[in-house]
């Protein structure tokens, strides 16, 4: 769906001063992904998205979106939806007029009932005739989401999509994204709300100083799989040395064991006559993965 190879983007920040916004940036997004771009402010996430949209042209490297170079005016953009972090609407339009207008820019004629259904889906049914300059930021964001629902694009790009939304609408938005994805829309989003990323996304890339430093499925990034296990057991005899962070509470011992020795631990329990109370895989949070990665880059 998206291919970026060794992309470099340079911005001028003053006389003879330049900023390398992207440096050796490479990324692959497959059809059907819900893909998150993660990283600190200034890492290059929004710049990468602008490149995917053809709004910024790389100094070097290559980008293809759905097999085509993203050039403004290309027909490929009829299949792409985009919701910026700070949408600037024509304030004199009503909510309904805005949804109709921006859908028509795609050259689409949409039945009125589809417009009504999309506006109702985002909870703006009672505000269709309210002018946008009277709307809150959250309501404007909902208007943009309604437009995306109507278009049902093949590729949807979202820049901080839940910013300004109330908790109820955040949950609704999450359900909308997953519903669109099930119906065939590939989603690329940039967000600092890591808890939402973990609930919605299938893949992610951690970006720092203009390049991708880690990427993969969320399970791969968090180290799910062999990982480590938390165990709680009543030992019959000496506790094996591979049980780390041991803590005793009466006859019970809690600890952590590497996944590679899980079989050894189970044999120990069985052979020694120990009693196992709990054994569960431990998962690293996406926040800790991001922070650990960035700290490792800084060293």
ABEGO torsion letter per residue (X at the ends): XBBBBGBBBBBBAEBGBBBBABBGBBBBBBBGBBBBBBEBBGAGAAAAAAAAAGABBBABEBBBBGGBBBBBGBAAAAABBBBBABBBBBAABBAAAAAAAAAAAAGBBBBAAAAAAAAAAAGAAAAAABBAAABBAAAAAAAAAAAAAAAGBABBBBBGAABGBBAAAAAAAAAAAAAAAAAGBBBBBBBABAAAAAAABABBBBBBGGBBABBEBAAAAAGBEAEBBBBBBBBBEBBBAABBGBBBBEABBBBBBBAAAAAAAAAAAAAAGBBBABBBBBBBBAAAAAAAAAAAAAX
